[in-house]
Amino acid sequence: MAGSRNFRISTISRKDLMALTEEAAKISGIPYVMDAYKEEAEKILEE
């Protein structure tokens, strides 16, 4: 929670979460940790 700067459970959204396994990502619809923010990271690397 602190990593996403959310110190109360009520302030966390699905966008703040990442699944640690591909299976969990498929079941929950939450992005897999290796795919989360991938597009943003690629944009930074292209600059």
VMD Tcl script that draws the C-alpha trace (Angstrom):
set ca {
  {0.00 0.00 0.00}
  {2.76 2.45 0.85}
  {4.41 1.82 -2.52}
  {1.38 3.25 -4.26}
  {1.14 6.02 -1.65}
  {-2.19 4.71 -0.36}
  {-2.30 4.54 3.38}
  {-5.97 3.59 3.70}
  {-7.67 0.62 2.10}
  {-10.53 2.86 0.99}
  {-8.15 4.82 -1.28}
  {-6.86 1.80 -3.24}
  {-8.29 1.19 -6.70}
  {-7.87 -1.73 -9.12}
  {-5.36 0.40 -11.05}
  {-3.07 0.33 -8.00}
  {-2.96 -3.49 -7.96}
  {-0.78 -5.97 -9.87}
  {-1.11 -9.73 -10.04}
  {2.05 -11.63 -9.14}
  {1.25 -14.65 -11.31}
  {-0.13 -14.97 -14.82}
  {-2.86 -17.27 -13.50}
  {-4.00 -14.67 -10.96}
  {-4.04 -12.05 -13.72}
  {-6.25 -14.22 -15.93}
  {-8.69 -14.97 -13.13}
  {-8.92 -11.46 -11.66}
  {-8.48 -9.26 -14.71}
  {-5.78 -7.34 -12.84}
  {-2.62 -6.77 -14.95}
  {0.27 -9.18 -14.50}
  {3.19 -7.47 -12.76}
  {5.46 -7.87 -15.81}
  {2.83 -6.26 -18.08}
  {1.62 -3.50 -15.76}
  {2.81 -0.07 -16.91}
  {4.72 -1.76 -19.75}
  {3.68 0.86 -22.32}
  {4.76 3.72 -20.06}
  {8.15 2.08 -19.45}
  {8.71 1.52 -23.18}
  {7.96 5.19 -23.89}
  {10.59 6.24 -21.35}
  {13.16 3.87 -22.87}
  {12.49 5.20 -26.38}
  {13.32 8.77 -25.35}
}
mol new
graphics top color blue
foreach p $ca { graphics top sphere $p radius 0.5 }
foreach p [lrange $ca 0 end-1] q [lrange $ca 1 end] { graphics top cylinder $p $q radius 0.2 }
display resetview
